């Protein structure tokens, strides 16, 4: 066997591989390429053998030569996954492709460098209830009524309704409504939606909305300006005992509280779900919830 520094257990696992589901030629091809790849464990060797033998069986059906350079290229691997594995589970198809790609890299004398891993964006840390109270106190201490109302609206919209920075500058006083037993924000723009406001933020936000009327609730004349809340953020970051105010952390504060209200942590732990994509797939098939129910569920009932 032509393996490169194969451990005895790995060499034995490769030599013993005689699959009944594929031809002897396909099995021999699998043993050869896996031996050359020199996997470090018998389990890894068996995974490679399974993937390589199924690829070779596909090659025989479509008339391709059983040659590693021919079969273990990206185009053939993709053709195999698309044409020969539709009956397998999605997880099995992903595993097959991953193992074949790993074999291809192991056999390449001059492999392409792997892409540089990029950091995954994580959710920002939420503010504590005491910190939110501190920001509201700072808002109430601003020098003019207009600044007090705008600063208060910034805190209430972020921590009380999860409005992101790009949406904050488009919210008008007329977008805030009392209905269905709570207070809601009609968010304009690309992601138009109605958001219930958490109960403890409703009174200051309602006062700010009444002051703004049809004007922009956080101030300014042109919602296209991207620095409309910079002065408010700077003013609310003046207390050295508080961390710098960030719209992303205000939204995380709202997300954290809503997740607690609906028991998201308990559901994910019980279901063994850790991927948000799965939650999105589930949410897509759930029936739409009415505004009164949403207000009660997300803590917007006053």
LUMFI-670930 format. One line per 4 residues: their letters; for each residue x, y, z of N, C-alpha, C. Coordinates in steps of 0.001 Angstrom, whole numbers, plus 524288, in hexadecimal, padded with zeros to 5 digits. Layout:
% LUMFI-670930
A	X Y Z X Y Z X Y Z ~ ...
This chain:
% LUMFI-670930
XXXX	80359 7FB56 80000 80000 80000 80000 80378 804D5 80000 ~ 80248 808C3 7FCDC 805C9 80D2F 7FBFE 80496 811CF 7FF73 ~ 802E0 810ED 80439 8019D 81541 807AC 80671 81800 8099F ~ 805CE 81CB1 80B7C 80A20 81FCE 80D7A 809EB 81FB5 8136D
XXXX	80D75 81C7D 815ED 80DC0 81C3D 81B98 8087A 81ABE 81DFE ~ 8061D 81695 81C14 8011D 814DC 81E1F 801D6 8120F 82350 ~ 7FE8A 8134B 82713 7FE76 81066 82BF6 7FC7B 80AE0 82AE6 ~ 7FE3E 8070E 82DEB 7FC94 801A0 82CE8 7F6AD 800EE 82CED
XXXX	7F3E4 8037A 83098 7EE32 802E9 830D3 7EB93 8053B 82C03 ~ 7EDB9 8099F 82A28 7EB8E 80C28 82586 7EC8E 808BC 820B5 ~ 7F13E 806AF 8205A 7F298 80360 81BDE 7EF25 7FE88 81BC4 ~ 7EE18 7FC4F 8205F 7EAC4 7F7AB 820A0 7E52D 7F8ED 81F0A
XXXX	7E33C 7FD7C 820B2 7DDE4 7FF05 81F4E 7DD59 7FFC5 8196F ~ 7E160 80206 816FE 7E120 802E6 81152 7E16E 7FDB6 80E65 ~ 7E4F6 7FA47 8101F 7E5AA 7F549 80D6D 7E0D2 7F1D4 80DDE ~ 7DDFA 7F266 81235 7D95A 7EF12 81310 7D486 7F115 8104F
XXXX	7D4E3 7F595 80DCD 7D03A 7F7EA 80B6F 7CEC7 7F514 8066E ~ 7CA69 7F253 80681 7C87C 7EF7C 801F2 7C290 7F054 80198 ~ 7C0D1 7F4CE 7FF9E 7BB3C 7F608 7FF8F 7B84B 7F2AF 7FB9A ~ 7B3AB 7F0E3 7FD32 7B062 7EDCE 7F9A7 7AD29 7F141 7F5FC
XXXX	7AC5F 7F630 7F779 7A8E0 7F992 7F47B 7AB6A 7FBD4 7EF9B ~ 7B094 7FB45 7EF09 7B341 7FD69 7EA6C 7B6A2 7F921 7E809 ~ 7B89E 7FA2A 7E367 7BBD6 7F653 7E0AF 7C128 7F5D7 7E341 ~ 7C401 7F19F 7E1E2 7C949 7F0E5 7E3F5 7CCDC 7F554 7E237
XXXX	7CC11 7F73E 7DD62 7CF55 7FB8C 7DB7E 7CE6A 80084 7DEA7 ~ 7C981 80199 7DFF6 7C851 80632 7E320 7CA93 805AA 7E897 ~ 7CA4D 800EB 7EACD 7CC9C 80011 7EFF5 7D283 800BB 7EFDC ~ 7D504 7FEAF 7EBB8 7DAAF 7FF3A 7EB41 7DC3F 804F3 7EAB6
XXXX	7D937 807EA 7E7B9 7DA4B 80D7E 7E739 7D9F6 8102A 7EC8E ~ 7D5E7 80ED5 7EF86 7D53F 8113D 7F4A4 7D9D4 80FE8 7F831 ~ 7DB7F 80AED 7F840 7DFE8 80966 7FB92 7E4E3 80C40 7FA08 ~ 7E5AF 80CEF 7F4FE 7EA78 80F79 7F32E 7EAAC 81536 7F4C9
XXXX	7E681 81823 7F3AC 7E6B3 81DBF 7F4C0 7E6B7 81ED7 7FA9B ~ 7E407 81B93 7FD9F 7E3F5 81C76 80347 7E93B 81B29 805A7 ~ 7EBC9 8171B 803C0 7F104 815DC 805A3 7F4CF 81A56 8047C ~ 7F452 81C95 7FFDA 7F7BE 820F2 7FE7D 7F693 825C9 801C7
XXXX	7F1B0 8265F 8035B 7F045 82AE5 80693 7F239 82A57 80C27 ~ 7F341 82583 80DEC 7F565 82474 81319 7F227 826DA 81783 ~ 7ED45 82531 81818 7EA2E 82725 81C83 7EC94 8256F 821AB ~ 7EB53 8284A 825D1 7EDE9 82759 82AD4 7EB1F 8235E 82E3C
XXXX	7E64E 8220B 82CFB 7E36B 81E64 8304A 7E04E 81AA6 82CE6 ~ 7DF1D 815F8 82EF9 7DBDA 81251 82BFF 7D679 8148E 82ABC ~ 7D436 81790 82E5E 7CF0B 819CE 82D5E 7CF34 81D94 828C9 ~ 7D358 820D1 82893 7D3DD 82475 82430 7D4D5 8217C 81F23
XXXX	7D7E1 81D45 81F68 7D8EA 81A22 81ABE 7D3DE 817C6 818A3 ~ 7D091 815BC 81C25 7CBA6 8135A 81A65 7C808 8176F 817F1 ~ 7C7FA 81C2B 81A1D 7C4BA 8204C 817DB 7C69C 821B5 81256 ~ 7CBC5 82216 811B0 7CDF6 8233D 80C89 7CCE0 81EC5 808B1
XXXX	7CD66 819EC 80A8F 7CC83 8156B 80728 7C6E5 8154D 8052E ~ 7C33C 8164C 808A3 7BDBF 81656 80708 7BCD2 81A7A 802D7 ~ 7BEC4 81F35 803C5 7BDE6 82374 8000B 7C08E 8225A 7FAD9 ~ 7C56F 82082 7FB05 7C85A 81F93 7F631 7C5FD 81B21 7F301
XXXX	7C42F 816F2 7F595 7C1E4 8128C 7F2B4 7BCCD 8141D 7F00B ~ 7B99B 8176F 7F2AB 7B4B9 81936 7F03D 7B5D7 81CDE 7EBAE ~ 7B9E2 8200A 7EC22 7BB6A 82367 7E7C9 7BD3F 82016 7E32B ~ 7C042 81BFC 7E445 7C22A 81896 7E014 7BDAC 815AE 7DD6E
XXXX	7B9CF 813F5 7E076 7B54D 8114F 7DE28 7B255 81501 7DA8D ~ 7B1DD 819F6 7DC27 7AF5F 81DDC 7D8CC 7B27F 81E9E 7D3C8 ~ 7B7B8 81EC9 7D448 7BB0B 81F88 7CFB2 7BA63 81B12 7CBD2 ~ 7B9E6 8164B 7CDCE 7B91B 811D2 7CA4C 7B3F6 81253 7C751
XXXX	7AFEC 81449 7C9E7 7AAD4 814C0 7C74B 7AAE5 818D0 7C2F8 ~ 7ADE4 81CFC 7C3BD 7ADDC 82139 7BFDF 7B277 820E7 7BC19 ~ 7B5C4 81CE7 7BCB4 7BA02 81C19 7B8F9 7BEF0 81F32 7B9F7 ~ 7BFF3 82099 7BED6 7C4C9 82361 7C01A 7C8FF 81F82 7C1CA
XXXX	7CDCD 820C3 7C099 7D230 81D70 7C215 7D2F3 81DA8 7C7FB ~ 7D449 81920 7CA4D 7D531 818EF 7CFEF 7DAA9 81AE5 7D11E ~ 7DB1A 81FFA 7D0E2 7E020 82294 7D1B3 7DF53 826E2 7D5B9 ~ 7E2B2 82716 7D998 7E1FA 82AD7 7DDE2 7E1F9 83075 7DBF0
XXXX	7E577 831AA 7D859 7E5C0 83705 7D664 7E0C6 8388A 7D384 ~ 7DE57 834B3 7D0E7 7D987 835C4 7CE03 7D4D6 83635 7D1A2 ~ 7D45B 83291 7D543 7CF9F 83243 7D871 7CF99 83616 7DD0A ~ 7D427 836F6 7DF54 7D449 83A3C 7E408 7D533 83FF3 7E2BB
XXXX	7D28E 841C5 7DEB1 7D293 84759 7DD8F 7CD41 8498E 7DF19 ~ 7CD0C 84E8C 7DFDD 7C84C 850F8 7E1F9 7C397 85019 7DE71 ~ 7C45F 8505F 7D959 7BFFB 84FD6 7D5BB 7BD91 84A62 7D606 ~ 7C0CB 8464E 7D635 7BEBC 840F4 7D667 7BC36 83FE6 7DBB0
XXXX	7BE9E 841CB 7DFD0 7BC51 8410F 7E506 7B6E8 84387 7E541 ~ 7B661 84843 7E343 7B146 84AE1 7E34D 7AD56 847F3 7DFE7 ~ 7AF1F 84605 7DB67 7AB8F 84313 7D7FD 7A9B5 83E1E 7DAB3 ~ 7AD3B 83B7E 7DD6A 7ABDB 836CB 7E05F 7A7D2 83802 7E495
XXXX	7A8AF 83C27 7E794 7A51F 83D81 7EBDC 79FB4 83EE2 7E9BA ~ 79F87 841C3 7E56D 79A7F 8437B 7E344 79797 83F02 7E09F ~ 79A69 83BC0 7DDAA 797D0 837CF 7DA6C 7971F 83283 7DD17 ~ 79AA0 83120 7E0B0 79AAA 82BC9 7E2B7 798E5 82B44 7E856
XXXX	797D2 82F97 7EB03 79691 82F1A 7F095 79163 83194 7F22E ~ 78DB8 832A8 7EEA9 788DA 83534 7F05A 785BE 83212 7F458 ~ 78653 82CDD 7F452 78358 829AD 7F7FC 78591 82991 7FD78 ~ 78A3C 82BB2 7FE34 78CB2 82BBC 8035A 78AE7 83079 8067C
XXXX	78BBA 83036 80B88 78A3F 8349A 80EDF 78DE2 8393A 80DD9 ~ 78C0B 83E00 80ED8 78F72 84294 80E11 79487 84239 81120 ~ 79456 84029 815E7 79916 83FB9 8190C 79CF9 83BF7 8168E ~ 79B0B 8378D 81478 79E7B 833C2 811ED 7A0E3 8360B 80CFF
XXXX	79DDF 838F0 80A07 79FF5 83B57 8053B 7A437 83F4A 80683 ~ 7A35C 84263 80A9E 7A76E 8462D 80C32 7AC55 84362 80DFE ~ 7ABA5 83F14 810EC 7B02F 83C2E 812D7 7B33F 839C4 80E53 ~ 7B07E 83790 80A88 7B31D 8355C 805F4 7B661 8397B 8032A
XXXX	7B412 83DF0 80231 7B6F4 8420A 7FF71 7BBAA 843E2 80298 ~ 7BB02 84488 807B7 7BF58 84635 80B06 7C3CE 84241 80AD3 ~ 7C296 83D30 80B2A 7C6A9 83932 80B1E 7C962 838DD 805D7 ~ 7C67C 83973 8019B 7C8EC 83953 7FC6E 7CC6C 83E10 7FB97
XXXX	7CAC5 84281 7FD68 7CE1C 8471D 7FD02 7D30F 84675 80041 ~ 7D285 8440B 804D8 7D71F 84321 80824 7DAE0 83F5A 8057B ~ 7D8CB 83B4F 80303 7DC20 837B6 80001 7DEFD 83A8D 7FBA7 ~ 7DC2C 83DE9 7F8EC 7DE8B 840D7 7F4A5 7E311 8442C 7F693
XXXX	7E23D 846D0 7FB09 7E678 84A0C 7FD34 7EB1C 846B9 7FEEA ~ 7EA07 84223 80138 7EE40 83ECF 80326 7F195 83C9D 7FEBD ~ 7EF43 83BC7 7FA28 7F220 8397A 7F5C4 7F4AC 83D8D 7F241 ~ 7F37A 84278 7F31F 7F59A 8469C 7EFCE 7FB29 847DA 7F193
XXXX	7FEE1 8474A 7EDFF 80453 84867 7EF61 8052C 84E27 7F093 ~ 8022C 85180 7EE10 802A1 85723 7EEEB 7FD34 8595F 7EFE0 ~ 7FAF1 85851 7F46D 7F58C 85A09 7F568 7F51E 85FEC 7F5BF ~ 7F08F 861D0 7F43A 7EF74 8675A 7F4C4 7EF1E 868BE 7FA95
XXXX	7F0EE 86D5E 7FC05 7F08F 86ED5 80191 7EADF 86F3A 8034E ~ 7E9E1 86D9E 8080E 7E49C 86DFA 80A29 7E31F 873AF 80AFB ~ 7DE29 874FE 80A67 7DC90 87A6E 80B4E 7DD85 87C0C 810F0 ~ 7DEFE 880EC 81195 7DFEA 882EC 816D9 7DAC4 88330 819D0
XXXX	7DA7B 880B7 81E5E 7D58E 880FD 82153 7D472 88686 82320 ~ 7CFB3 8883E 82255 7CE1B 88D74 823F8 7CB01 88D12 82904 ~ 7CBA4 890E2 82C6C 7C8C3 890A4 83161 7C2E8 890FD 8307A ~ 7BFF6 88DC5 83353 7BA48 88DD7 832E9 7B81F 8920C 83682
XXXX	7B4A2 89532 83460 7B264 8995F 83785 7AEE5 89714 83BC3 ~ 7AFEF 898A0 84087 7ACE6 896CC 844F1 7A93B 89B19 846CC ~ 7A519 89970 8496D 7A16B 89D47 84B7A 7A425 8A085 84FAC ~ 7A304 8A57C 84FC7 7A564 8A8F1 853A1 7A30B 8A7ED 858FD
XXXX	7A618 8A8E6 85D09 7A448 8A7F7 8625F 79FD8 8ABB7 863B9 ~ 79BA2 8A9BB 8660D 7975A 8AD46 86797 798E9 8B09C 86C43 ~ 79643 8B506 86CD8 796F9 8B83F 8717A 793E2 8B5EE 87605 ~ 795A9 8B6F2 87AAB 792C6 8B537 87F4F 78E41 8B8F6 88052
XXXX	78A42 8B75B 88347 785F6 8BAEF 884A7 787E1 8BFDB 8875B ~ 78BE4 8BF62 88AA5 78DF8 8C3FE 88D54 79077 8C7C8 88980 ~ 79321 8C5C5 88590 7958A 8C92D 881A5 7915F 8CBFF 87E6D ~ 78D2C 8C941 87D0A 788F2 8CBC3 87A23 78684 8D022 87D6E
XXXX	785C0 8CF2A 88277 783B6 8D348 885E1 7876A 8D7EA 88606 ~ 78C79 8D6DD 885FB 7904E 8DB19 885EE 78FFA 8DE61 880FF ~ 78F41 8DBD6 87C7C 78EC1 8DEBF 8779B 789C5 8E208 87798 ~ 7858B 8DFDD 879AC 780A7 8E2DD 879EC 78133 8E793 87D92
XXXX	78427 8E6F3 881D1 7852D 8EB71 88546 78857 8EF99 88268 ~ 78C45 8EDE8 87F6A 78F4F 8F1AC 87C5C 78BE1 8F472 8785C ~ 78856 8F18E 875F0 784D2 8F3F4 87221 7816A 8F81A 874C1 ~ 77F9D 8F6F1 8797A 77C3D 8FAA9 87C40 77F2F 8FF7E 87E15
XXXX	78467 8FF5F 87E0B 78796 903C5 87FDA 7899D 9072B 87B66 ~ 787EE 90638 87695 789CF 90958 8722E 787E3 90EFB 872A8 ~ 78AA7 9127F 87007 789F4 9181A 87100 784D2 91A56 86EF6 ~ 7828B 91818 86AE5 77DA3 91A1F 868BF 779A5 915C0 86874
XXXX	774BB 91732 86809 770A6 9133E 867B1 77141 91001 862BF ~ 772B6 91289 85E6B 77363 90FAA 85987 77792 90B72 85A16 ~ 77BEE 90CD3 85C87 7801F 908F8 85D43 77E5F 904AA 86107 ~ 77B70 9060B 86500 77992 90220 868AF 775F0 8FE40 865F4
XXXX	7725E 9003D 862C1 76EB6 8FCDA 86013 7717D 8F95C 85C14 ~ 77519 8FB8E 8592D 777D4 8F890 85527 77B5D 8F466 85795 ~ 77E17 8F5D3 85BBE 7818A 8F20B 85E4F 77E5A 8EDA0 860B9 ~ 779FF 8EEF9 86316 77699 8EAFD 8655F 77473 8E75B 86129
XXXX	772E9 8E994 85CB3 770EC 8E657 85863 77511 8E29C 8565D ~ 779EA 8E467 8561B 77E2D 8E115 85443 77EB4 8DC38 857B7 ~ 77E92 8DD04 85CE0 77F0D 8D8A4 86081 77A53 8D502 86017 ~ 775AD 8D750 8600F 770DE 8D42E 8601A 7701F 8D11C 85B0F
XXXX	77175 8D36C 8569E 770E1 8D0AF 851A9 774D9 8CC3D 85125 ~ 77999 8CD1E 85323 77D9F 8C917 852BE 77CC8 8C4A5 85690 ~ 77C71 8C5EB 85BA1 77BFF 8C1E3 85FAC 7766C 8C007 86065 ~ 77291 8C32C 85EC1 76D21 8C1BC 85F93 76A78 8BF6B 85AD9
XXXX	76CCE 8C01E 8561E 76A63 8BE0D 8515C 76E52 8BBBF 84D88 ~ 7735C 8BBED 84ED8 7774B 8B97A 84B88 77826 8BC22 84655 ~ 7770A 8C130 845FB 777BF 8C400 84109 77D8F 8C4DA 8401E ~ 77F81 8C366 83B82 78510 8C3DF 83A5B 78660 8C969 838AA
XXXX	78B78 8CA8A 83873 78D48 8CFE1 83786 78B3B 8D225 8326B ~ 78B4F 8CF05 82E2E 7898B 8D10A 8292A 783C6 8D255 8290A ~ 780B3 8CFE7 82C94 77B15 8D0E6 82CCB 779BF 8D55D 83084 ~ 77D15 8D63D 8345E 77BF7 8DA3F 8384D 77B19 8DF9C 835D8
XXXX	77E4A 8E0D5 831ED 77E00 8E619 82FB5 77935 8E6D9 82C3B ~ 7762D 8E2A5 82B41 7717C 8E311 827F5 76C6B 8E307 82B1D ~ 76CB8 8E1E6 83022 76805 8E18C 83357 76605 8E706 83491 ~ 760F5 8E7E0 833C4 75E6B 8ECD8 8350C 75AC3 8EC0D 839B4
XXXX	75961 8F05A 83C21 755C5 8EFFA 8407D 7509F 8ED77 83EFB ~ 74EFA 8EE4C 83A26 74A0A 8EC1D 83849 74A5A 8E645 83732 ~ 74F0C 8E3F0 837A6 74FA1 8DE4A 836F0 74EBE 8DB51 83C0B ~ 74DE3 8DE25 84059 74D05 8DBBB 84573 74725 8DBD8 84695
XXXX	744F3 8D73A 847CC 73F4F 8D6ED 84888 73DF3 8D3C4 84D6A ~ 739E0 8D591 85039 737AB 8D287 8548F 73317 8CF59 85276 ~ 73387 8CA2B 852C2 72F42 8C6E3 850EF 72FFA 8C14B 852E5 ~ 72BB5 8BE71 852E3 72BA3 8B8EB 85478 72DDC 8B822 859F0
XXXX	72D1E 8BBFD 85D4C 72EF0 8BB68 862AC 734AE 8BC75 86380 ~ 7374F 8BECD 85FB7 73CDC 8BFEC 86044 73E7D 8C464 85CBF ~ 74398 8C4EF 85C10 745D1 8C906 858B8 748F9 8C658 85477 ~ 74835 8C806 84F91 74AFF 8C597 84B3C 74DC3 8C9BF 84800
XXXX	751DC 8C804 84558 754C3 8CB4C 841B3 75408 8C907 83C41 ~ 7522E 8CC39 838A1 751DB 8CAA0 83325 756F5 8CC2E 83081 ~ 75A39 8C85E 82F87 75F72 8C961 82D78 75F2B 8C9DB 8278C ~ 760B9 8CE4D 8254C 760CA 8CEE4 81F9B 765DC 8CCC6 81D53
XXXX	76634 8CCEF 81834 76B0B 8CB70 815A6 76ADC 8C60D 81344 ~ 76F7F 8C3B6 8126D 76FEB 8BEB9 80FB3 76D6A 8BA44 812BF ~ 76DB2 8BA7A 817F1 76B6B 8B648 81B28 766B9 8B86A 81E2A ~ 762CF 8BA09 81B4E 75E17 8BC36 81DB8 75B98 8B82B 8214B
XXXX	75A4F 8B9CD 82610 757FD 8B636 829D5 755B8 8B959 82E53 ~ 752BA 8B6BC 8319F 75095 8B914 8365A 7532C 8B67A 83B03 ~ 75569 8B994 83E8B 7584C 8B77A 84300 755BB 8B948 84811 ~ 75427 8B5A0 84B76 75235 8B731 850A1 756AF 8B960 853F2
XXXX	75582 8BD60 85704 75961 8BFC1 85A77 758DE 8BD47 85FDB ~ 75D45 8BBB6 86226 75D30 8B980 86768 75A9B 8BD53 86B2A ~ 757A4 8BB3F 86ED8 75420 8BE71 8720B 756DE 8C2EF 874D2 ~ 75B81 8C20A 876FF 75DFA 8C618 87A32 76019 8CAAC 876FC
XXXX	76056 8CA16 871CC 7623C 8CE50 86E6E 75DBF 8D165 86BF2 ~ 75901 8CFC4 86CE5 754A4 8D20E 86A03 7539A 8D7BC 86B82 ~ 753A3 8D8EC 87088 7524A 8DE3A 8722F 7561D 8E24B 87021 ~ 75B4C 8E1A2 870CE 75EE0 8E590 86EA0 75EC1 8E5D5 868B0
XXXX	75DF3 8E15B 8660E 75DC3 8E177 86057 758DB 8E437 85E71 ~ 7547E 8E37E 86120 74FA4 8E614 85F9F 7502B 8EBFC 86034 ~ 752D6 8EDB1 86460 753BC 8F34D 86529 7572B 8F585 860CB ~ 75B3D 8F299 85F4A 75EAF 8F45E 85B14 75BC9 8F49A 855E7
XXXX	75844 8F0CD 854E5 75540 8F0C3 85011 7518A 8F566 84FD4 ~ 74F08 8F6AC 85443 74B79 8FB23 85469 74E72 90031 85365 ~ 75331 90093 85551 7565A 90549 85475 757FA 905B2 84EB8 ~ 75974 90152 84C4C 75B5A 90173 846DF 756F1 90220 842F9
XXXX	75237 90041 8442D 74DC8 90067 84080 74F4D 8FDAC 83B61 ~ 74F22 90084 83700 75080 8FE28 831FC 75653 8FE94 830CB ~ 75952 90103 83452 75EE8 90199 83371 761E6 8FCB0 834DC ~ 766DD 8FC8F 83356 76A41 8F81F 83496 76B1F 8F7F7 83A7B
XXXX	76A15 8F39B 83CE3 769F1 8F35D 84290 76F60 8F3F2 844F5 ~ 77372 8F292 84215 778C4 8F340 84414 77B50 8F839 84200 ~ 77848 8FB83 83F5B 77A43 90083 83D82 77C3E 90051 837F2 ~ 77DC1 904F8 83605 77FBA 9055B 830B5 77B6E 9068E 82CCE
XXXX	77D1A 907E3 82811 7795E 9091C 823E3 7796B 90516 81F86 ~ 77DE5 9028E 81EB7 77E76 8FEEE 81A5B 77FBD 8F982 81C75 ~ 77C29 8F5BF 81BF8 77D42 8F085 81E01 781AE 8EDB6 81B28 ~ 7835C 8EFBC 816A6 787AD 8ED48 813D1 78CF6 8EE5A 81663
XXXX	78D20 8F245 819D5 79206 8F36B 81C92 7934C 8EEF7 8204F ~ 79838 8ED2E 82025 799B0 8E8A4 82342 79BBD 8EA12 828B5 ~ 79C8D 8EF0A 829B3 79EBD 8F090 82EC7 79ABA 8F35B 83226 ~ 795C5 8F240 8313E 791A2 8F543 833C6 79171 8F44B 839AB
XXXX	79323 8EFAF 83B6B 792EF 8EE74 84100 7983F 8EEE8 843A4 ~ 79C4D 8F0BA 840D8 7A188 8F0F7 84320 7A1C3 8F492 847DE ~ 79F53 8F92B 8476A 79F80 8FCE4 84BC3 79C9A 8FAB8 85083 ~ 79832 8F820 84F9E 79549 8F5CA 853F3 79877 8F174 85682
XXXX	79AFA 8EE39 8534B 79E24 8E9F3 85563 7A2A5 8EC10 858A7 ~ 7A528 8F03B 856C0 7A982 8F29B 859AB 7A79C 8F4C6 85EE1 ~ 7A317 8F751 85ED8 7A105 8F98C 863B2 79FB1 8F550 867A8 ~ 79DD0 8F0D4 865C1 79C53 8EC94 86944 7A0F2 8E922 86AB7
XXXX	7A58A 8EA65 868C2 7AA4C 8E78B 86A28 7ADCC 8EACC 86DAE ~ 7ABAC 8EF0A 86FCE 7AEE2 8F2AE 872D7 7B016 8F0C2 87852 ~ 7ACE9 8ED38 87A62 7ADB8 8EB4E 87FB9 7B1EE 8E716 87FB3 ~ 7B66C 8E7FD 88265 7BAA2 8E416 88257 7B92A 8DEF9 8850F
XXXX	7B502 8DF00 88826 7B365 8DA2D 88AC7 7B042 8D696 88732 ~ 7AECE 8D87E 8828A 7ABCE 8D56A 87ECC 7AF1E 8D439 879F7 ~ 7AE65 8CFB5 87788 7B12F 8CEA4 8729F 7AF30 8D22E 86E4B ~ 7B242 8D298 86A18 7B0A0 8D5CE 865B4 7AB8E 8D3A6 8636C
XXXX	7A80F 8D739 86218 7A308 8D59F 85FE8 7A3B6 8D3E7 85A3D ~ 7A18E 8CF61 858F7 7A1CA 8CD4E 853A4 79C65 8CB49 85224 ~ 79AA8 8CCB8 84D6F 79581 8CAFA 84BA5 79536 8C509 84B57 ~ 7998C 8C27D 849DA 79994 8BCCC 84986 798BD 8BA37 84ECC
XXXX	79AF0 8BC89 852E9 79A31 8BA50 85823 794B1 8BB63 85A2A ~ 79269 8BFC6 8589A 78CF4 8C0BF 85A0C 78968 8BC95 8579E ~ 78A57 8BB5F 852B7 7872F 8B753 85029 78808 8B207 852C8 ~ 78CEE 8B0CE 8543A 78DF8 8ABE4 856EE 78B1C 8ABA2 85C1D
XXXX	78A84 8B01A 85EAE 787A5 8B049 8639C 781FB 8AEB2 862C0 ~ 77FA3 8B0C1 85E9B 77A37 8AF4E 85D49 779D4 8A991 85BC1 ~ 77D72 8A7B2 85887 77D69 8A23F 856EA 77DDF 89E9D 85BA0 ~ 78151 8A006 85F3C 78221 89CCE 863E0 77D2D 89C79 86726
XXXX	77A9F 8A0E8 867E6 775E4 8A0E5 86B20 77174 89DF0 86870 ~ 770D6 89EAB 8635D 76CB2 89BD4 8608D 76DBD 895F3 86099 ~ 772A9 89469 8600F 773FD 88ED8 86032 7728E 88C77 86575 ~ 77363 88F6F 869A2 771D6 88D8C 86ED1 76BEE 88D26 86F44
XXXX	7692A 89100 86D2C 76374 89109 86D9E 760FA 88C57 86AEE ~ 762F7 88AD5 8666A 76099 88687 8637B 76315 88143 864CC ~ 766E4 88133 8685D 7695A 87C43 869D9 76CAF 879ED 86596 ~ 76F5E 87D29 86286 7726A 87B2F 85E1C 776D5 8779F 85FE4
XXXX	77976 87910 86424 77DCD 875E2 86600 77C16 87075 86787 ~ 777B3 87003 86A4C 775BF 86AEC 86BE8 77422 867A4 8672D ~ 7719E 86A2C 86350 77002 86754 85E9E 774B9 86531 85BB1 ~ 778C7 8686A 85AEB 77D59 866B3 857F4 7803C 8625D 85ACB
XXXX	78087 862C2 8600E 78324 85EAB 8630C 7802B 8598B 862AC ~ 77AF8 859CA 86312 777CE 8550B 862D8 777E7 85293 85D6D ~ 777FE 855DD 8595B 777E7 853E6 853FA 77D4A 85267 851F9 ~ 7815F 853EE 854D1 786A2 852F1 852F6 78803 85619 84E28
XXXX	785A6 85AAD 84DA5 78689 85E15 84924 78A84 8623D 84A95 ~ 78E91 862C7 84766 79270 866D7 84854 7932B 86A6B 843A8 ~ 790AA 86926 83F47 79167 86C1C 83A6E 78CAD 86F97 83971 ~ 78D8D 87498 838BE 7893B 87832 837DB 7868B 8773B 832A1
XXXX	78949 874D4 82ED9 786D1 873AF 829CB 78238 86FF7 82A91 ~ 782D7 86C32 82E21 77E90 86890 82F22 779DD 86B6C 8316F ~ 77AE7 86F27 834E1 77698 87225 8371A 773C8 87535 832D7 ~ 776C0 8775F 82F25 77458 87A32 82ACD 77100 876A7 8276A
XXXX	772DE 871CF 8268D 76FC9 86E10 8237A 76AB0 86CC8 8263E ~ 76AED 86C33 82B74 76639 86B03 82E73 76276 86FA3 82E53 ~ 76499 87455 82F2B 76146 87902 82F4E 75E85 879E7 82A1D ~ 76106 87859 825D1 75ECA 87950 820A4 759BF 8764C 81FBE
XXXX	758F8 871FC 82288 7544B 86ED7 821A3 7504A 86F70 82603 ~ 7516E 872C2 829D5 74DA6 873AC 82E06 74962 87767 82C30 ~ 744AF 876F2 82E36 7408C 87AB2 82CC9 741D1 8801A 82ED9 ~ 74020 88412 82BF5 74118 8897B 82D95 73E44 88A90 832BA
XXXX	740C1 88DB8 83610 73E7B 88F0F 83B19 73C2F 8948A 83AD3 ~ 737B4 89552 83D30 7352E 89A6F 83D0F 737E2 89E5A 84099 ~ 736DB 8A354 83F93 7395B 8A776 8429E 7380B 8A734 8486D ~ 7331E 8A64A 84A06 73209 8A5F2 84FA9 73524 8A18F 8524F
XXXX	7357B 89D06 84FC3 73870 898B3 85203 73E42 899F4 85245 ~ 7404C 89C8F 84E37 745CB 89E09 84E2D 74712 8A1C6 85297 ~ 74396 8A57D 8538F 74470 8A952 857AC 744BD 8A69D 85CFF ~ 7413A 8A2F3 85DE9 74144 8A01C 862E2 74626 89CB2 86353
XXXX	74786 899F1 85F16 74BE2 89654 85F31 7511B 89918 86015 ~ 751C7 89DA4 85DA8 756CD 8A06E 85DF2 756E4 8A49F 86225 ~ 75381 8A43F 865EB 753CA 8A7C2 86A5F 751FA 8AD44 86946 ~ 74EA4 8ADFB 8653C 74CD6 8B335 863E0 747AC 8B4B8 86641
XX	74551 8B140 86953 7403F 8B290 86BCA 7411C 8B64B 87048 ~ 73E20 8BA80 87043 73ECC 8BE76 87463 73AF3 8BDA0 878BA
